[in-house]
Structures are given as C-alpha cells and as structure tokens.
Amino acid sequence: MQDVADPHKPFRFAAVDEHGPQWRLKRNCSLTPQQSGWFFLLLCVLSLSVGLFFWLQGAKLVMLFTALELTAMGTAFLLYARHATDGECIRLERERLVVELETAGRLQRTEFAREWVRIAPQAERGALIEVCAGNRSVKVGRFLRADLRPALAREIRQALHTS
C-alpha cells in the first residue's frame, strides 16, 4: 500500500505546533517499563509458587533453579526496561535546529544554527541520517525503518528551507 500525502498536513513524520515542526522517533515497545515490572512480579510469584510446591514435595534443587531462572529473567527485563523509552526528538525552532537523543535514560542535546545545518546525503542504503553544522554532527533515524529514512531527510531539508 502506498502512502497518500494529505494536502492539509505539510509533513508526513512531523507534528507542527506554534514553535514549528517536531519529529519524535521512538522505539516500538509493546510494554512500558512499569508494565514489564508488574509482569516480572507476576512471573516471580508464579515461579516461586511452583518451586515452593516442589520443594515441599522433597525436590530441594527446584528452588535453586527457580532462583537462577528469576535472576536471568530479571536481568533481561531490566535491560529491556532501560531502553524502552529510548528515542529521538528533532525540533526546528526559529533560528536553530535542536536534536535530542535519549539512550538508557541519558539525554544528549545538540543545537545547530539553522542557517548552517546540512542534512548529509546517505553514504549507503539504510544508513542513518547525519545532521551536521561546522565540526559537529549527530546521526538520527535509528528508530525509523531504513527505507523511510530518505523521506525523513527530505522532510527535514524542506522544513529548514521553508519555515
């Protein structure tokens, strides 16, 4: 199915407010960190109940394997939750382009003077989009399918030259 451009919406990927266009790219996660915490708690109760039942029946090693299982699952859930809120925010304000990258709870903010911003062409198919000005550059688009990155790059270029 091919996308049909909406003539009333100037941008495909951006939301436009009174400050200008803003592109929010986020990881596609089915559970929030809070939901995964509740799910892990439920898993702990279930596994410990089964382990306790067998321990009471005389199978003493079951609790050891239950502890190993819950440790491995806890580590996996922790790693998942740590990156579940990762994302990129690209905002075009009056005289500057602001790029914010959030990875594992850390925020990296880079501001570029609008008139000096260059959206570098992709060196290879599927590469990230490079936003650069002077000697600073930031790569964006990691939360967007590779085939949609050229369209996002064109949209950012268009916004830089028209708004």
C-alpha positions as semicolon CSV with decimal commas, in nm:
position;residue;x (nm);y (nm);z (nm)
1;M;0,000;0,000;0,000
2;Q;0,140;0,337;-0,098
3;D;0,114;0,639;0,127
4;V;-0,111;0,915;0,001
5;A;0,003;1,259;0,108
6;D;-0,256;1,462;0,295
7;P;-0,267;1,809;0,136
8;H;-0,367;1,962;0,474
9;K;-0,070;1,811;0,656
10;P;0,259;1,957;0,531
11;F;0,477;1,688;0,690
12;R;0,448;1,311;0,697
13;F;0,658;1,244;1,009
14;A;0,641;1,575;1,199
15;A;0,386;1,730;1,427
16;V;0,359;2,106;1,389
17;D;0,282;2,338;1,678
18;E;0,329;2,712;1,741
19;H;0,707;2,667;1,775
20;G;0,749;2,479;1,447
21;P;0,778;2,120;1,326
22;Q;0,889;1,849;1,564
23;W;0,987;1,493;1,477
24;R;0,959;1,235;1,756
25;L;1,106;0,895;1,678
26;K;1,070;0,629;1,948
27;R;1,148;0,266;1,997
28;N;0,849;0,044;1,919
29;C;0,795;-0,134;2,253
30;S;0,491;-0,335;2,348
31;L;0,537;-0,285;2,724
32;T;0,627;0,023;2,925
33;P;0,891;-0,018;3,195
34;Q;0,618;-0,012;3,461
35;Q;0,414;-0,279;3,281
36;S;0,721;-0,501;3,242
37;G;0,790;-0,461;3,616
38;W;0,439;-0,579;3,701
39;F;0,472;-0,868;3,457
40;F;0,804;-0,970;3,613
41;L;0,648;-0,955;3,961
42;L;0,367;-1,184;3,841
43;L;0,626;-1,418;3,689
44;C;0,816;-1,426;4,021
45;V;0,503;-1,514;4,217
46;L;0,414;-1,791;3,973
47;S;0,767;-1,939;3,956
48;L;0,817;-1,922;4,331
49;S;0,479;-2,088;4,389
50;V;0,572;-2,378;4,161
51;G;0,920;-2,400;4,314
52;L;0,782;-2,395;4,668
53;F;0,530;-2,669;4,583
54;F;0,804;-2,899;4,455
55;W;1,038;-2,805;4,741
56;L;0,768;-2,911;4,987
57;Q;0,738;-3,240;4,793
58;G;1,107;-3,308;4,858
59;A;1,268;-3,176;4,537
60;K;1,508;-2,935;4,707
61;L;1,702;-2,838;4,393
62;V;1,394;-2,685;4,229
63;M;1,431;-2,364;4,431
64;L;1,792;-2,328;4,314
65;F;1,682;-2,348;3,950
66;T;1,390;-2,114;4,023
67;A;1,637;-1,859;4,161
68;L;1,860;-1,898;3,854
69;E;1,560;-1,858;3,623
70;L;1,435;-1,546;3,801
71;T;1,783;-1,393;3,802
72;A;1,816;-1,443;3,426
73;M;1,464;-1,313;3,361
74;G;1,519;-1,016;3,595
75;T;1,834;-0,922;3,406
76;A;1,654;-0,946;3,073
77;F;1,359;-0,735;3,196
78;L;1,597;-0,476;3,341
79;L;1,784;-0,441;3,012
80;Y;1,454;-0,417;2,823
81;A;1,311;-0,155;3,060
82;R;1,630;0,051;3,048
83;H;1,598;0,102;2,672
84;A;1,218;0,100;2,638
85;T;1,194;0,480;2,646
86;D;1,484;0,548;2,406
87;G;1,402;0,799;2,136
88;E;1,497;1,096;1,925
89;C;1,338;1,438;1,912
90;I;1,425;1,681;1,632
91;R;1,276;2,029;1,671
92;L;1,300;2,317;1,431
93;E;1,274;2,640;1,627
94;R;1,308;2,992;1,493
95;E;1,683;3,018;1,448
96;R;1,801;2,671;1,546
97;L;1,756;2,300;1,498
98;V;1,756;2,108;1,827
99;V;1,834;1,734;1,828
100;E;1,777;1,537;2,150
101;L;1,881;1,174;2,174
102;E;1,772;0,969;2,476
103;T;1,952;0,640;2,534
104;A;1,915;0,437;2,855
105;G;1,785;0,740;3,045
106;R;2,065;0,972;2,932
107;L;1,975;1,278;2,727
108;Q;2,217;1,420;2,470
109;R;2,109;1,759;2,336
110;T;2,273;1,926;2,038
111;E;2,174;2,264;1,895
112;F;2,263;2,383;1,548
113;A;2,233;2,729;1,398
114;R;1,959;2,687;1,139
115;E;2,136;2,860;0,853
116;W;2,441;2,632;0,886
117;V;2,262;2,297;0,917
118;R;2,328;2,043;0,648
119;I;2,149;1,711;0,616
120;A;2,426;1,493;0,475
121;P;2,333;1,252;0,200
122;Q;2,337;0,888;0,299
123;A;2,663;0,720;0,211
124;E;2,498;0,380;0,176
125;R;2,147;0,245;0,157
126;G;1,991;0,213;0,503
127;A;2,246;0,440;0,675
128;L;2,142;0,682;0,947
129;I;2,072;1,046;0,864
130;E;2,359;1,278;0,952
131;V;2,270;1,628;1,072
132;C;2,579;1,846;1,073
133;A;2,695;2,205;1,102
134;G;3,056;2,307;1,125
135;N;3,252;2,040;1,307
136;R;2,953;1,895;1,497
137;S;2,729;1,618;1,370
138;V;2,459;1,389;1,505
139;K;2,315;1,078;1,345
140;V;1,938;1,032;1,367
141;G;1,678;0,793;1,233
142;R;1,770;0,476;1,424
143;F;1,405;0,426;1,527
144;L;1,274;0,454;1,172
145;R;1,276;0,184;0,907
146;A;1,573;0,213;0,674
147;D;1,351;0,260;0,367
148;L;1,178;0,562;0,528
149;R;1,498;0,747;0,626
150;P;1,546;0,922;0,289
151;A;1,191;1,059;0,314
152;L;1,260;1,190;0,665
153;A;1,584;1,352;0,546
154;R;1,398;1,524;0,259
155;E;1,129;1,643;0,501
156;I;1,383;1,795;0,742
157;R;1,564;1,965;0,450
158;Q;1,232;2,102;0,325
159;A;1,144;2,236;0,669
160;L;1,483;2,401;0,708
161;H;1,442;2,592;0,382
162;T;1,073;2,686;0,403
163;S;0,970;2,761;0,761
